[in-house]
Amino acid sequence: MNASSRCAAVWLALAIVLAGAGARADERADFLAGLSRDCPRCDLAGTSYKRRDLSGADLSGAKLKGANFHDAKLIGARLAGADLTGANLNKANLTRAQLAGAVLREAMLYAANLDGANLAGADLSDALMGVARLTRADLTGAVLRNVDLRKARLAEAILTGADLSAAALDFAFLRGARLDGAALREARLMGAELIDASLIGADLTDASALGAQFRGADLSRAVLAGANLRRANMYETKLDDAVLRNTAMPDGTISGQ
């Protein structure tokens, strides 16, 4: 390739890049103006969509740090890989939303509806999710360290391998949830309903489950070292090969001293 040809190739490549940047700018402008519901990989940090209907929107990979989606409709929205750090999603409807791999650290999700949502591998560390709905949501491998899920509904949710260390799950509804291999170290489960839940191989070291409902739950091979199970309902609970070391049992006795 001679010098003239190389120069032409460089200018062509530059033209393609600039055209793409222009298209992205137009896409962002249309989205902000409400003319479009799609803006994948756009930089929308700090913008507001309060009560906006974004059902089915494509915001995958978008930068949405600090964005306001309070009471917005995001039913079936595509937000996989999006950065929603510190975003306000209080009361937002995220039913069946795709949030796999999304970053939701310190996000506000109070009373949000995430029924059937895909949150596999998402990072929800320090998120505020009190009273949120996550019925049949997929949180496989999600990180929920120090998350506030008090009184949240996680019936039949899939939390296999999820990290819920130090999470607040007081009075949470986890009936039939799958928590196999989940990390629940130092988690708070006071009064939580885990009837028929599966916690096979889960790590509940130093967890506080005072008065929790484990009736019919499967805690086979679970680590319960230092856990507080006082006044918990363990009727028909499976504890096959569970690790009981300094564990406070429902009747107040200490097992495995």
Secondary structure by P-SEA (a helix, b strand, c coil): ccaaaaaaaaaaaaaaaaaaaaaaaaaaaaaaacccccccccccccccccccccccccccccccccccccccccccccccccccccccccccccccccccccccccccccccccccccccccccccccccccccccccccccccccccccccccccccccccccccccccccccccccccccccccccccccccccccccccccccccccccccccccccccccccccccccccccccccccccccccccccccccc
